[in-house]
Amino acid sequence: MEELSRYSVDELRRMRGLVEKEMERRREDYLRQALREVEQIAERYGFALSDLVDDIEVQHSHQQHCQQHNSRQ
């Protein structure tokens, strides 16, 4: 890694901005890649990704309802 002490504060701020932008770009790339891979897995099992997401939301809602019901008893 480069020696950062040789840079001015302004240069370091500029580099920080560049690093943050690059990190966000990579995050977006990774999210798109992950989404493609999850869609392919869903298709392999005969589902659309939306089917799985909808089912997860229903199950989560049901679990919350059961937890609330059990906590009242």
Residue frames as qw, qx, qy, qz and C-alpha x, y, z in Angstrom:
[[0.000, 0.889, 0.457, 0.000, 0.00, 0.00, 0.00],
 [0.365, 0.628, -0.040, 0.687, 1.19, 3.48, -0.76],
 [0.360, -0.262, -0.462, 0.767, 2.48, 5.74, 1.98],
 [0.005, -0.812, -0.543, -0.215, -0.46, 8.06, 2.61],
 [0.387, -0.727, -0.149, 0.547, 1.54, 10.64, 4.56],
 [0.366, -0.106, 0.383, 0.841, 2.92, 12.05, 1.31],
 [0.028, 0.571, 0.616, 0.541, -0.53, 13.28, 0.23],
 [0.118, -0.175, 0.207, -0.955, -2.17, 16.54, 1.21],
 [0.319, 0.274, 0.724, -0.547, -5.49, 16.51, 3.03],
 [0.547, 0.491, -0.056, -0.676, -7.23, 17.70, -0.15],
 [0.415, 0.358, -0.777, -0.309, -5.68, 14.86, -2.12],
 [0.024, 0.016, 0.959, -0.282, -6.72, 12.37, 0.54],
 [0.454, 0.378, 0.449, -0.671, -10.29, 13.69, 0.45],
 [0.551, 0.473, -0.382, -0.571, -10.35, 13.37, -3.34],
 [0.287, 0.232, -0.926, -0.072, -9.05, 9.81, -3.10],
 [0.239, 0.146, 0.816, -0.505, -11.61, 9.01, -0.40],
 [0.571, 0.436, 0.120, -0.685, -14.35, 10.19, -2.74],
 [0.514, 0.421, -0.647, -0.373, -12.97, 8.02, -5.53],
 [0.087, 0.120, -0.969, 0.199, -12.71, 5.01, -3.21],
 [0.400, 0.258, 0.620, -0.624, -16.28, 5.47, -1.96],
 [0.618, 0.461, -0.166, -0.615, -17.60, 5.70, -5.53],
 [0.413, 0.350, -0.822, -0.178, -15.69, 2.58, -6.53],
 [0.105, 0.001, 0.915, -0.388, -16.95, 0.68, -3.50],
 [0.539, 0.366, 0.371, -0.661, -20.55, 1.63, -4.35],
 [0.576, 0.466, -0.461, -0.488, -20.05, 0.63, -8.00],
 [0.251, 0.232, -0.939, 0.028, -18.71, -2.76, -6.95],
 [0.310, 0.137, 0.754, -0.563, -21.56, -3.23, -4.47],
 [0.630, 0.432, 0.063, -0.642, -24.07, -2.60, -7.24],
 [0.492, 0.422, -0.707, -0.283, -22.23, -5.02, -9.54],
 [0.042, 0.115, -0.957, 0.264, -22.21, -7.70, -6.83],
 [0.475, 0.258, 0.534, -0.650, -25.93, -7.17, -6.18],
 [0.656, 0.453, -0.246, -0.550, -26.74, -7.56, -9.88],
 [0.378, 0.344, -0.857, -0.070, -24.57, -10.68, -10.09],
 [0.163, 0.003, 0.876, -0.454, -26.17, -12.17, -6.98],
 [0.594, 0.342, 0.268, -0.677, -29.64, -11.46, -8.34],
 [0.610, 0.429, -0.529, -0.406, -28.82, -13.18, -11.63],
 [0.225, 0.230, -0.937, 0.135, -27.49, -16.22, -9.78],
 [0.327, 0.139, 0.727, -0.587, -30.52, -16.44, -7.49],
 [0.651, 0.398, -0.032, -0.646, -32.85, -16.11, -10.49],
 [0.509, 0.374, -0.741, -0.229, -31.01, -18.97, -12.20],
 [0.003, 0.073, -0.934, 0.348, -31.34, -21.17, -9.11],
 [0.500, 0.271, 0.457, -0.684, -35.06, -20.39, -8.85],
 [0.647, 0.435, -0.323, -0.536, -35.55, -21.23, -12.53],
 [0.275, 0.301, -0.913, -0.019, -33.69, -24.51, -12.08],
 [0.109, 0.155, 0.891, -0.412, -36.37, -25.51, -9.56],
 [0.011, 0.501, 0.764, 0.406, -39.19, -24.25, -11.76],
 [0.174, -0.803, -0.449, 0.350, -39.88, -21.00, -9.92],
 [0.264, 0.765, 0.037, 0.586, -39.69, -17.35, -10.73],
 [0.345, 0.104, -0.501, 0.787, -37.77, -15.32, -8.18],
 [0.357, -0.306, 0.042, -0.882, -40.93, -13.36, -7.43],
 [0.797, -0.287, -0.457, -0.274, -42.65, -16.63, -6.42],
 [0.679, -0.096, -0.542, 0.485, -39.96, -17.29, -3.84],
 [0.105, 0.183, -0.278, 0.937, -39.93, -13.74, -2.51],
 [0.552, -0.346, -0.187, -0.735, -43.72, -13.69, -2.19],
 [0.824, -0.261, -0.501, -0.035, -43.66, -17.02, -0.35],
 [0.509, 0.019, -0.487, 0.710, -40.93, -15.80, 2.01],
 [0.160, -0.277, 0.123, -0.939, -42.96, -12.68, 2.81],
 [0.727, -0.340, -0.320, -0.503, -46.04, -14.79, 3.55],
 [0.790, -0.169, -0.527, 0.265, -44.05, -17.15, 5.78],
 [0.309, 0.142, -0.379, 0.861, -42.42, -14.24, 7.60],
 [0.394, -0.340, -0.035, -0.853, -45.77, -12.58, 8.18],
 [0.820, -0.298, -0.424, -0.244, -47.19, -15.86, 9.49],
 [0.666, -0.047, -0.522, 0.530, -44.24, -16.33, 11.86],
 [0.036, 0.241, -0.260, 0.934, -44.65, -12.81, 13.23],
 [0.618, -0.353, -0.203, -0.673, -48.34, -13.43, 13.80],
 [0.841, -0.224, -0.490, 0.046, -47.60, -16.70, 15.65],
 [0.483, 0.076, -0.463, 0.739, -44.93, -15.03, 17.79],
 [0.223, -0.308, 0.118, -0.917, -47.29, -12.23, 18.75],
 [0.765, -0.316, -0.326, -0.456, -50.03, -14.73, 19.56],
 [0.799, -0.128, -0.512, 0.288, -47.69, -16.87, 21.68],
 [0.293, 0.192, -0.393, 0.850, -46.32, -13.85, 23.56],
 [0.434, -0.385, -0.025, -0.814, -49.84, -12.92, 24.66],
 [0.832, -0.286, -0.430, -0.204, -50.42, -16.28, 26.29]]
